[in-house]
Amino acid sequence: MQFFSVGAQARGFIAIGAEAEGVIALGQVSRGVIAIGQMATGVVAIGQLARGVFVIGQLGVGVWAYGQGGVGIARAVGMIAVAARAGGLLPLSLWPAASNKGAWKPGRVATVREVFDGVVSEGWIEAELALEGGSIVLVADGQRYFDCEIPDSIADDLRAERSRRGWVLIERREALSSAGEGGFREAPERTVKLAVLNTHWPKREPIARRVWGAIGIALVSALVTWVSLLPAATVVAGLVSGR
């Protein structure tokens, strides 16, 4: 293979021509590892019609696609874009965004121990509420708390779900028990309990949304493989073998 080739049909490490094929190819029809042209096919392709892995073009079809119109497997950005994650004027993201991305966060974050020990009177903790044997258990910091006070509204919602994990606002409640009969000389017993005041659960995507998203990604992956990845792989294989 020539290092530098120029001509109507150029083939070399660096190829420039109407039809160019090389590691770096520039031409009206270009094929290479890095291809730039009106119709470009390569690992990195830039052109009016760009096909490959990382592509930029008026119409780009690849794993990552950017352009006026983009069809990608992982990411696409354009006036019209279709991919697992898409951006632009008219994006179609096939896979739902992560529920914790840009998620709501409380102002007063604490730990169960801080609330229980009275360091703070109340605070939001990351925890799970789960239904176990008819009782609702607070699970946080690797510990299970069975005797928490929980409002009926939260308990009713949880019984339909069995368990939820997210942000839970808890409060420390302290009570003094009166001395029992014949125990008037004894100091009253101090009891500390936790109470759930509020909850904030992350939004759940319907399972059907993920199923249809997975089907869409599979179809787009098949299209991109046939239109872009196989031709790009054929070009690279030809360059490596010297054919």
Secondary structure as GFF3:
##gff-version 3
##sequence-region A 1 243
A	DSSP	beta_strand	2	6	.	.	.	ID=ss1
A	DSSP	beta_strand	9	83	.	.	.	ID=ss2
A	DSSP	beta_strand	85	93	.	.	.	ID=ss3
A	DSSP	alpha_helix	112	116	.	.	.	ID=ss4
A	DSSP	beta_strand	122	132	.	.	.	ID=ss5
A	DSSP	beta_strand	135	140	.	.	.	ID=ss6
A	DSSP	beta_strand	143	145	.	.	.	ID=ss7
A	DSSP	alpha_helix	152	161	.	.	.	ID=ss8
A	DSSP	beta_strand	163	177	.	.	.	ID=ss9
A	DSSP	beta_strand	189	200	.	.	.	ID=ss10
A	DSSP	alpha_helix	207	224	.	.	.	ID=ss11
A	DSSP	pi_helix	225	229	.	.	.	ID=ss12
A	DSSP	alpha_helix	230	241	.	.	.	ID=ss13
###
